[in-house]
Amino acid sequence: MYLDDMTPLDRYTHGHHESVLRSHTWRTAQNSAGFLLDRLKSGDSLLDVGCGPGTITMDLAELVAPGPVVGIDRSKEVIERAREAAEARALSNLSFEVGDVYELEFEDSSFDVVYAHQVLQHLSEPTRALVEMRRALRDGGWLAVRDADYGEFTWSPPSDGLTRWMELYHQITRKNGAEADAGRYLAEWVEAAGFDSLERSRSDWTYKSVEEREWWADLWADRVLYSEFARQGLEYGLTTSEELSEISDAFRAWSHSDNGIFVVVHEEVLARR
């Protein structure tokens, strides 16, 4: 999901710019946790690690009510935003807390479900984080993780600007000690954390209508200019302001292409403790 729950050595590639939140608040349990939904039942206790603005968390809280749901993120800013949204939805079984994925402030065996969306791809020690998630799970509880695999993203028509964006994204995440292609490693990391009997699946977000293309292109056109992605790329000496402007323009040009399409590929793992 949304991630800023990292050790000081971990650096979040996206940051909290409005263009990032614009994307994260679009996410729902249906479009981001579908692989988990039929395993949930009323009364389940659930932890959402890296909850960000909490849109998925709130949906999950409705599905397991009256079971208690906790969303954690290290960013105080997004936790406050999530709390405000939860108040508007009057969800009495839900709370949001500032927390660290590497040191969860919960006793052993506290939850029936631990969910993490788009989290592990931003961590320098994903297996260590999964070990901590496993500790917080009850025997028989479900771990549910979903991460993108940037190397499997595809788009049409071809674009030199988007190809350079992908290359730059991998360069920045490597500098941050993170794995942009996390999806392909999820099962390996989950097994290394002590889980077995994994269930693997794959799903995607596809942007192909005029409205979908414009939405996706607009948010990334802004991200490559104004978010942490831009700041870090410049700081690391991996790009220039001129090149970032060219990439931004390339996203908008792609969105205007007849029959254009962009597919964001995700891998998913369900595992029982």
N, C-alpha and C positions, 0 to 999 in steps of 0.2 A: 504494500500500500504506500503510505507516505512514510518517509524515513528520515528521522533525525535522531534516532535513539542509538548513538554510537559512542565509543570511547573517544577521548580527545585525539587519538591518533587517526581516527576515521574522519573523512571529510565528505560531506554530502555533495554530490556533483550538481544537483539541481537547485538547492537553496529554497527560499520561501517567497520568491517573487510572485506577483499576482498571476503571471502567465503559468506558473507551476500550480498554484492553487486552483486556477481555472480548470486545469485538467483533473486534479485530484478530487474536486468537489463534484465532478461529473460521474464518478465511480459509484456503483451500487453493488449490493450483494448479488444481484442478478447478473450483472456484466463482469463481475470480478471475483465471485466466490461460488459460482454455479456448481463446481465440482464438490463442494462441501454441503450444500443445502439439504440434500436428502438424508444426511447423517445427523442433522440437528433435530432435537426434540424439546418440547416444552419443559422448562425446569433446568436445562443444561446451564452450567456455569462456563463462561467463555472469556478468554483473554485475547484481545486484538493487539498484536505487537506492531508498533509503527503505524498507529491509527491515523495520524495526520488530522485533517479537518473532520474526520469521523463519519462520513456519509455511509460507508460500508458498515461501520460499527453499529450505527443506529438501526440499519436494516436488520442486522443480525440480532440485535437486542429485541426487536419486535418478534422475531421468529422463535426465540427461546424463552420469552417472557412466561412466567415470572422469574426465570433463572437470572442470576446476576451476571452482568457483562461489564468488563473493564477495558478501556482503551488506553494505551500508553504511547507516549512519544516524548523524546527529549526536548522538543521545541515548546517552550512555554507559550509562544505566540499561537501556534496551531492548536494547542490544547485549550486555550481560552476560546478560540473560535469554535472548536468542537463542543465545548460546554454550552455556549450560547445557542448553538443549533439544537442540542439535545433538550434544552429548556423549552424551545419552541415546539418540539414534538412531544413534550410531556412524558418522557420515558423514565419512569421511576426506578427501573431495574438497571440503569446505566450510569456509569461514572467514568470520568476521564482524569488521568493522572500523568504527571511528568515522570518518566521512568527511563531506565537504561536496559537495553536488551541483554547486555552481558551480565547484569546484576539485578535480576528481577526481585522486587521487594515483596515477594509472596512466599509463603511457606511451601515446602514440598507438597506435591499432590493437591494443589489448590483448585485446579480447573478440569472440567470435562473436555474442553476444546481449547487448543491454542492455535490461533490463525495469524499468518503473517503474509502480507501481500506487497510485492515489490520492495522487500526489505533486504533479503540476503545479498542481492546484487550490489548493495552499497557498503557492505561490511568487509573489512580486511580479514576477519576471522569468523566466517559463517558457521563453521562446524561448532566452534565454541558457543556461539549464540544458540544453536540448535540443542546443544547439551543442556543449556540453561532452560530452554523451553520445555525440554523433556522432563527436567526436574520438577517443573511447575504442574505437569500433567498427572492426573490420577491414573492408576492402573486401568487399562481398557479405554482410556481417553484418546481423542483424536488430535494429531498434529495435522494441520492443513497449511501448506505453503505454495505460493504461486509467484513465479518470477518470469520476467521477460528474457528473451534471448535475442539481443540486438543483432547478432550475426545472422539471424534467420529472418529479420525484417525484410520485406520486399515491397517494391513500389513500381508503378508504371505511370507514365512513360519514363524511360531512363533520364537521369539528371546528374550531370557532373557535380553540381552544387550539393545535392543530397548525398552523393557518394563521398564527397569530401566531409560533409557533416558526420557521416557514420565513422569515417576514419578518425576524425577529430574526437568524437565521443569516446571511442576506444582508447585513444591516446590519453585523454584527461582521466578517465576512470582508472587506467593503469597507473598513472601518477598518484592517484588517490589510494592505490592498493586494493581496488575493488574489481569486480568481475562483471563486465557488461553483458557477457553471454551466460549469465548465471543459470538460466533455465536448463541448459544441457547438463549442468553439474548438480542439479538439485538432488536427484536420487542418490548420487555418490555421497554428498554431504549429509543427507538424512541418515543413511546407513552408517556412516562414520560416527554419527552422534549416538548410535546405539539402538536405532529402530530397525525392525525387520518387517517382512510382509507388506511391502510398500505397494500402493496402488498409484499408477502413473496415468496422467492424461494430458491433453494439449487443447488449448483453445486460443482464440485470437480476437482482437478488435480490428474490424475492417472499416475503413473510411473510403466510400466510393460515391455517394451521392454528392451533388453540388454542395449542399449544406454541410455534410460531414467533412468533405475535403477542405472547405473554407475554415471550419472550426479548427481542425487539426493543424492546418498550415498556419493560421493566424497565431495560435498559441506557440508553435515552435519558431515562427518568424520573430516573435517577441523574446522567446527564451534565449535564442542565440545572440541576441543583442543586449539583454538586460539582466539575465539571471546569473546565478553562480557559475553556470556552464561557461558563459562569456568571460566572467571575471577570472575564473581559474585558467581558462585557455590562454588568456593574455598574460596572466601572472607566470605561468609555466613556460612562456615563450613559444607556444605551439601554434599560435595563429596571430592575426593582426585584426585591427578594427575594420580594415577594408575587406578582408576575407570574410569576416563575420557578416558584414553587410551583404556581401555576395551570396552567402548561404541563406540569409534571411529572404533575400529576393528570390532565391531558387525555390524556397518553400511556397511562396505566393504564386510563382509562375507555375509550379506543379499543380496547384489547386485549380488553376484555370484551364487545365488540359481536359479536353473532351475524353470521357471514359477513363480518367485517371483513377488510380486505386493505391491505397497504402495499407499494408497488413502488418499488424503488431503481434508477433507470435509469443505465446506464453507456454511454459511447462508447469505442470501441477503435480504435487505429491501429497497423498493422504497416507498416514501411517498411524498405527495404534501403538500405544505404550505397552 
